[in-house]
């Protein structure tokens, strides 16, 4: 799709020689938005089809939580492992391979004889294929934008994640109602294959992408690496990972258990629950996009440093904690339901801020690995959340009481990690301490 030629200019110098093309940069961003849309539609399938699957296979909520957790069994390992490949293989190639693999992983569930064992196996394969999706997509899009402009395209990728749920919830709910739950998996797989065909034609590297293979040594000479341990143990990385873990916990909990909660505790049917989940996902996207636009406006006006990134993201986690607690304890629908449409979504901003913050404290040649490590940590929330909440609900006297306790545990997690991020997540301070100037974090322009 693209080849590299070396460029030994000092980062930040001669930038006008080959600036990123705004049209190409945003065309790539929109393609990756669709990539994340399909990615999270894949994740949403199991939660949306959950009541039908539990009924057909005779599963308890704890057993169903095990099926959801199976998705994340190799998720973190593949996120790290494939991220190391970003120094050897172009991200455009990696993204295509992932899309093909996860699409193929969905299709076996169309087979009428495919049972619970097949479901577990395909979820493990799907998780392996999708684990590196977020860090590799972010690493790819950062090759098209300068450091100060990265918040908005990163937010767009997250909007794709939210839109994936928004589109999947009503659409796959309708597929399940008319064609059965197996065709929900088939529809998600076919959507992934369509995206892969488009990316094979349109996908390419950005002009600020770090070189790969033998040409990576050129960049190493111009942008020296720092000890990876220093990056991973920095206060910014640790608190960004913990805050993102809590945000991903919320996302996974909503994907897995919110349809069942609305059905069991509130008595809604599958179509109503799907519409509510989809509406909440649209609100998630609005929150993320609004944050990205505000951050871009502040950066262009030179006012982005008034409130440290960690402090702002930490405060939003605290607000999300309050919203989850209110959602759990209120018995009044007109108070409870609005919490899904925005306030609970404030936690997701942490995932956007965490990625741009980690990119800021990491040289470009190591950026893919650092982003992979970030995802590997916070994706553990996807493993723990379904198991913990499923166990809490099964062990309670009633499902309603169990869900209340589970949501309160979630609120406590958001509270603790929000305080840590507000106090210790300082990307500019850690970047200066590690010796990573902003020009180095942006990358070396290369020709394609």
ZAMARGU-4260 file (C-alpha; in steps of 0.2 Angstrom, whole numbers, plus 5000, padded with zeros to 4 digits):
<rodrens>
0) 5000/5000/5000 | 5014/5012/5004 | 5033/5012/5005 | 5045/5022/5015 | 5060/5033/5010
5) 5071/5039/5023 | 5071/5057/5029 | 5085/5063/5042 | 5078/5080/5045 | 5077/5085/5063
10) 5059/5083/5070 | 5050/5100/5069 | 5062/5107/5056 | 5058/5109/5038 | 5040/5103/5042
15) 5033/5113/5027 | 5042/5101/5015 | 5028/5088/5017 | 5014/5093/5029 | 5000/5081/5032
20) 4986/5083/5019 | 4970/5089/5028 | 4959/5080/5016 | 4969/5064/5016 | 4971/5064/5035
25) 4952/5066/5038 | 4948/5053/5024 | 4959/5041/5033 | 4951/5046/5050 | 4933/5043/5043
30) 4939/5025/5037 | 4946/5021/5054 | 4930/5028/5062 | 4921/5014/5052 | 4934/5002/5057
35) 4930/5005/5075 | 4911/5005/5072 | 4912/4988/5065 | 4924/4983/5079 | 4912/4988/5093
40) 4897/4981/5084 | 4906/4964/5085 | 4908/4967/5104 | 4890/4972/5106 | 4883/4956/5097
45) 4885/4945/5112 | 4876/4957/5124 | 4862/4960/5113 | 4859/4942/5109 | 4862/4937/5127
50) 4844/4933/5133 | 4841/4922/5118 | 4858/4913/5120 | 4856/4910/5138 | 4838/4903/5135
55) 4844/4892/5121 | 4859/4885/5129 | 4852/4885/5147 | 4866/4896/5154 | 4866/4906/5171
60) 4872/4924/5171 | 4889/4918/5178 | 4891/4906/5163 | 4886/4919/5151 | 4899/4931/5159
65) 4912/4918/5156 | 4908/4918/5137 | 4909/4937/5137 | 4926/4936/5147 | 4932/4923/5134
70) 4933/4937/5122 | 4946/4946/5132 | 4956/4930/5136 | 4969/4934/5123 | 4964/4952/5120
75) 4978/4960/5131 | 4992/4948/5125 | 4988/4952/5107 | 4987/4970/5110 | 5005/4970/5116
80) 5011/4957/5104 | 5005/4965/5088 | 5010/4982/5094 | 5028/4977/5094 | 5025/4973/5076
85) 5022/4991/5072 | 5041/4993/5070 | 5042/4979/5057 | 5025/4980/5048 | 5016/4995/5041
90) 5000/4998/5051 | 4989/4999/5036 | 4994/4980/5033 | 4990/4976/5051 | 4973/4984/5051
95) 4968/4975/5035 | 4974/4958/5043 | 4964/4961/5059 | 4948/4966/5050 | 4949/4950/5040
100) 4952/4939/5054 | 4939/4946/5066 | 4926/4945/5052 | 4930/4926/5049 | 4929/4923/5067
105) 4910/4928/5067 | 4904/4917/5053 | 4905/4900/5062 | 4890/4904/5073 | 4879/4904/5058
110) 4880/4885/5058 | 4865/4878/5066 | 4875/4865/5076 | 4887/4878/5083 | 4885/4877/5102
115) 4892/4885/5118 | 4909/4878/5114 | 4910/4885/5097 | 4904/4902/5104 | 4918/4902/5117
120) 4931/4897/5104 | 4925/4910/5091 | 4925/4924/5105 | 4943/4920/5110 | 4948/4921/5091
125) 4938/4937/5090 | 4946/4945/5105 | 4964/4940/5098 | 4960/4949/5082 | 4952/4964/5090
130) 4964/4967/5104 | 4977/4977/5094 | 4963/4987/5085 | 4963/5002/5096 | 4981/5005/5098
135) 4986/5001/5080 | 4972/5012/5074 | 4977/5026/5085 | 4996/5024/5080 | 4991/5025/5062
140) 4980/5040/5063 | 4994/5049/5073 | 5004/5047/5058 | 4993/5060/5050 | 4992/5073/5063
145) 5003/5084/5073 | 5003/5082/5092 | 4992/5097/5096 | 4979/5091/5084 | 4977/5073/5089
150) 4964/5074/5102 | 4950/5077/5089 | 4954/5062/5078 | 4957/5051/5093 | 4940/5056/5099
155) 4933/5052/5082 | 4939/5034/5083 | 4931/5033/5100 | 4915/5040/5092 | 4916/5026/5080
160) 4916/5014/5095 | 4901/5022/5102 | 4892/5023/5085 | 4896/5005/5083 | 4885/5001/5098
165) 4872/5014/5092 | 4870/5006/5075 | 4872/4988/5081 | 4859/4989/5095 | 4843/4993/5085
170) 4850/4985/5069 | 4856/4969/5077 | 4840/4969/5088 | 4830/4969/5072 | 4840/4955/5065
175) 4838/4944/5080 | 4819/4947/5080 | 4817/4943/5062 | 4831/4930/5058 | 4837/4924/5075
180) 4852/4927/5085 | 4864/4918/5074 | 4862/4930/5060 | 4867/4944/5071 | 4885/4936/5071
185) 4884/4934/5052 | 4879/4952/5049 | 4893/4958/5060 | 4906/4947/5050 | 4900/4953/5033
190) 4901/4971/5038 | 4919/4968/5043 | 4923/4960/5026 | 4916/4975/5017 | 4927/4987/5027
195) 4942/4976/5023 | 4939/4977/5005 | 4937/4996/5005 | 4953/4998/5016 | 4963/4987/5004
200) 4960/5000/4991 | 4961/5016/5001 | 4972/5013/5016 | 4989/5020/5017 | 5002/5027/5029
205) 5002/5046/5034 | 5017/5057/5031 | 5021/5058/5049 | 5021/5039/5052 | 5038/5033/5059
210) 5047/5022/5047 | 5047/5003/5049 | 5059/4989/5046 | 5077/4994/5042 | 5072/5012/5039
215) 5067/5013/5058 | 5085/5015/5062 | 5086/5032/5053 | 5073/5038/5065 | 5081/5031/5080
220) 5097/5041/5076 | 5086/5057/5075 | 5073/5053/5088 | 5082/5043/5102 | 5072/5031/5111
225) 5070/5032/5130 | 5069/5016/5142 | 5052/5009/5139 | 5051/5005/5158 | 5052/5023/5162
230) 5037/5027/5151 | 5027/5012/5158 | 5031/5017/5176 | 5028/5035/5174 | 5014/5043/5184
235) 5005/5048/5168 | 5005/5031/5161 | 5000/5022/5177 | 4986/5034/5181 | 4980/5034/5162
240) 4980/5015/5162 | 4970/5014/5178 | 4958/5028/5173 | 4955/5019/5156 | 4953/5003/5165
245) 4938/5010/5175 | 4931/5018/5159 | 4932/5002/5149 | 4925/4993/5164 | 4909/5004/5162
250) 4909/5001/5143 | 4910/4982/5145 | 4897/4982/5159 | 4885/4991/5148 | 4888/4981/5133
255) 4886/4964/5143 | 4873/4968/5156 | 4863/4983/5152 | 4851/4974/5140 | 4848/4961/5153
260) 4846/4974/5167 | 4833/4984/5157 | 4824/4968/5153 | 4825/4959/5170 | 4824/4974/5183
265) 4814/4986/5173 | 4803/4974/5163 | 4808/4981/5145 | 4807/4969/5130 | 4822/4966/5119
270) 4817/4980/5106 | 4815/4993/5120 | 4831/4988/5128 | 4841/4989/5111 | 4834/5006/5107
275) 4839/5012/5125 | 4856/5005/5123 | 4858/5013/5105 | 4852/5030/5111 | 4864/5029/5126
280) 4878/5025/5113 | 4873/5040/5102 | 4875/5051/5118 | 4892/5043/5121 | 4897/5049/5104
285) 4891/5066/5106 | 4901/5068/5123 | 4917/5061/5115 | 4915/5072/5099 | 4911/5088/5110
290) 4926/5085/5120 | 4937/5083/5105 | 4931/5099/5097 | 4933/5108/5113 | 4951/5102/5115
295) 4955/5106/5097 | 4948/5123/5098 | 4958/5126/5114 | 4974/5119/5106 | 4972/5131/5091
300) 4969/5146/5102 | 4984/5141/5113 | 4973/5140/5128 | 4975/5121/5131 | 4986/5122/5146
305) 4974/5130/5158 | 4969/5114/5165 | 4981/5099/5165 | 4974/5084/5154 | 4974/5072/5169
310) 4965/5084/5180 | 4951/5087/5167 | 4949/5068/5163 | 4950/5064/5182 | 4936/5076/5186
315) 4925/5068/5172 | 4928/5051/5180 | 4922/5058/5196 | 4906/5065/5187 | 4903/5048/5179
320) 4905/5040/5196 | 4891/5051/5203 | 4880/5047/5188 | 4883/5028/5190 | 4879/5029/5208
325) 4863/5038/5205 | 4858/5026/5191 | 4860/5012/5203 | 4850/5019/5218 | 4837/5029/5210
330) 4820/5021/5209 | 4813/5035/5198 | 4814/5032/5179 | 4815/5050/5174 | 4830/5051/5185
335) 4838/5034/5182 | 4837/5033/5163 | 4844/5050/5158 | 4860/5045/5167 | 4863/5033/5153
340) 4862/5047/5140 | 4878/5057/5143 | 4883/5057/5162 | 4889/5039/5162 | 4898/5042/5146
345) 4909/5055/5153 | 4921/5041/5159 | 4925/5037/5141 | 4934/5053/5138 | 4948/5046/5149
350) 4952/5033/5135 | 4954/5047/5122 | 4965/5058/5134 | 4975/5043/5140 | 4980/5039/5122
355) 4985/5056/5117 | 4994/5058/5134 | 5004/5042/5132 | 5008/5047/5114 | 5015/5063/5121
360) 5027/5055/5133 | 5033/5042/5120 | 5045/5044/5105 | 5036/5039/5089 | 5046/5023/5086
365) 5040/5017/5103 | 5023/5024/5102 | 5014/5009/5095 | 5021/4998/5109 | 5016/5010/5123
370) 4999/5012/5116 | 4998/4993/5115 | 5003/4991/5133 | 4990/5004/5138 | 4976/4995/5129
375) 4983/4978/5137 | 4980/4986/5154 | 4964/4994/5152 | 4956/4980/5142 | 4957/4969/5158
380) 4942/4979/5163 | 4933/4969/5149 | 4938/4953/5157 | 4935/4957/5175 | 4919/4967/5173
385) 4907/4954/5165 | 4913/4941/5178 | 4912/4952/5193 | 4895/4959/5189 | 4888/4942/5184
390) 4894/4935/5200 | 4887/4949/5210 | 4870/4947/5202 | 4869/4928/5203 | 4874/4929/5222
395) 4861/4942/5227 | 4844/4938/5233 | 4836/4946/5218 | 4843/4951/5201 | 4838/4969/5204
400) 4847/4970/5221 | 4862/4961/5212 | 4863/4974/5198 | 4862/4989/5211 | 4877/4982/5220
405) 4886/4979/5204 | 4883/4997/5198 | 4889/5004/5215 | 4905/4994/5214 | 4908/5002/5197
410) 4905/5019/5204 | 4918/5016/5218 | 4930/5011/5204 | 4927/5027/5194 | 4929/5037/5210
415) 4946/5030/5215 | 4954/5031/5198 | 4947/5048/5195 | 4955/5055/5210 | 4972/5047/5205
420) 4971/5054/5187 | 4967/5071/5194 | 4982/5071/5205 | 4995/5062/5195 | 4992/5062/5177
425) 5003/5076/5170 | 5009/5071/5152 | 5019/5088/5149 | 5028/5086/5166 | 5033/5068/5162
430) 5037/5071/5144 | 5050/5084/5150 | 5057/5073/5163 | 5059/5059/5151 | 5067/5071/5138
435) 5053/5069/5125 | 5050/5086/5117 | 5034/5089/5108 | 5042/5089/5091 | 5050/5072/5094
440) 5033/5065/5100 | 5025/5071/5084 | 5037/5061/5073 | 5049/5062/5058 | 5041/5067/5041
445) 5043/5053/5028 | 5039/5051/5010 | 5027/5038/5003
</rodrens>
